[in-house]
Amino acid sequence: MVDLDPKNAVAQAGLASLAGASDPAAAQARLKQLLASQSADSGNPEQAAALHFALGNLYAGQSRWSDAEQAYFQAQRLAPDNPDYAFNLAVSLDHLFQAKPALMYYQRAQQLLPARGGANLDPSALARRIAQLAAADAEAPAASPAGRWRSCSSTSAGAPARRRSGSTAARRCPR
């Protein structure tokens, strides 16, 4: 395919992904070079999405989950109807302990599966993970306003502030 169309970003992304196993730094450099030459605004968003997806896969293979999340987000933004992109974004968010956004993208991937048959997902495993995250979300205590504040001291020595009644209580200040 690359011989027929050397500018085919999907084929180039595939080659870079294969090279990533033996030389991840070279594969990363090649993918970034291809992304720089591929403008999503003037080019083909699907091809740019494939490059971001391949870059995300490269980062995920190195457990660089924050970088993978950013790459998958770009892929999903450019091709929002691709269940693989939504799923991998969810996995990266899951690894970053961002359960609520992960759940949202897992659900998005599940919604997209019927319309885009042939996705590289196991629907039953996807449904199990959605159920696990939904159950954990339902069990989590409701966030109280106090949960959004951290303790801070009113004195340089760190002593808690005194109430008029004479009792001590930690003051709250925004994070």
Long-range contacts (C-beta under 8 A, 24 or more apart in sequence): 8-47, 9-34, 9-38, 9-43, 9-44, 9-47, 9-48, 9-50, 9-51, 10-46, 10-47, 10-50, 12-51, 13-50, 13-51, 13-53, 13-54, 14-54, 16-54, 16-58, 17-54, 17-57, 17-58, 20-57, 20-58, 20-61, 21-61, 24-58, 24-61, 24-62, 27-58, 28-55, 28-58, 31-55, 31-58, 40-78, 45-78, 45-79, 46-78, 46-79, 48-74, 48-78, 49-74, 49-75, 49-76, 49-78, 49-79, 49-82, 49-85, 50-75, 52-78, 53-84, 53-85, 53-88, 56-88, 56-89, 56-92, 57-88, 60-88, 60-91, 60-92, 63-95, 65-92, 65-95, 65-96, 66-96, 68-92, 68-95, 69-93, 69-96, 76-105, 81-112, 81-115, 81-116, 82-112, 82-116, 82-119, 83-108, 83-109, 83-110, 83-112, 83-113, 83-116, 83-119, 83-121, 84-109, 84-119, 84-120, 84-121, 86-112, 87-119, 87-121, 87-126, 94-129, 94-133, 99-133, 99-136, 99-137, 100-137, 102-133, 103-130, 103-133, 103-134, 103-137, 106-130, 106-133, 146-172, 148-174, 148-175, 149-173, 149-174, 149-175, 150-174, 150-175
